[in-house]
Amino acid sequence: MNVVFNGQQVALTDTNLQAFIESQGAVPPFAVAVNGQFVPRSQCALAELKEGDQIELLSPIQGG
């Protein structure tokens, strides 16, 4: 199954959003959206991905 992750096509073997995020090396804090809809971190373990989903993972940037 293929999804788009931060603009890049990625092939998945596991459809669970939490497992996918962890496989990408994400470290909190971060925010995640699937198809433009924010997914609370508490719901990531319950969310299942589908073919063609677009996932955006955003981490805060500090600057000054």
C-alpha positions in Angstrom: 0.0 0.0 0.0 1.3 3.5 -0.8 0.7 6.8 1.1 2.3 10.2 0.7 4.3 11.3 3.7 5.5 14.9 3.9 5.3 15.0 0.1 7.1 11.8 -0.6 5.5 8.5 -1.8 6.1 5.7 0.8 5.2 2.0 0.7 3.6 0.6 3.9 3.4 -2.8 5.3 1.6 -1.8 8.5 -1.6 0.4 8.2 -1.5 1.7 11.8 -0.8 5.4 12.0 1.1 5.2 15.3 3.4 2.4 14.0 4.0 4.3 10.8 5.0 7.5 12.7 7.3 5.5 14.9 8.9 3.8 11.9 9.7 7.3 10.5 11.6 8.2 13.7 9.3 10.9 14.9 10.1 12.2 18.4 7.5 14.2 20.4 6.6 17.0 20.3 4.9 16.8 16.9 1.6 17.2 15.2 0.2 14.9 12.6 -2.5 15.3 10.0 -4.0 12.8 7.6 -5.7 14.1 4.5 -5.6 17.6 6.0 -7.3 16.6 9.2 -5.5 16.9 12.5 -5.1 13.6 14.4 -4.6 14.0 18.2 -1.6 12.0 19.4 -4.0 10.1 21.7 -5.8 8.8 18.6 -2.8 7.8 16.5 -2.8 4.3 17.9 -6.4 3.8 16.8 -6.1 5.4 13.3 -5.7 3.1 10.3 -4.2 4.4 7.0 -5.7 3.7 3.6 -4.2 3.6 0.1 -3.3 7.1 -1.1 -3.6 8.8 2.3 -1.6 12.0 2.7 0.2 12.3 6.0 1.9 15.4 7.3 4.1 15.3 10.3 5.1 18.7 11.8 7.6 19.4 14.5 7.9 22.8 16.2 10.9 24.9 15.2 12.5 27.2 17.7 14.2 30.4 16.6 14.7 33.9 17.6 
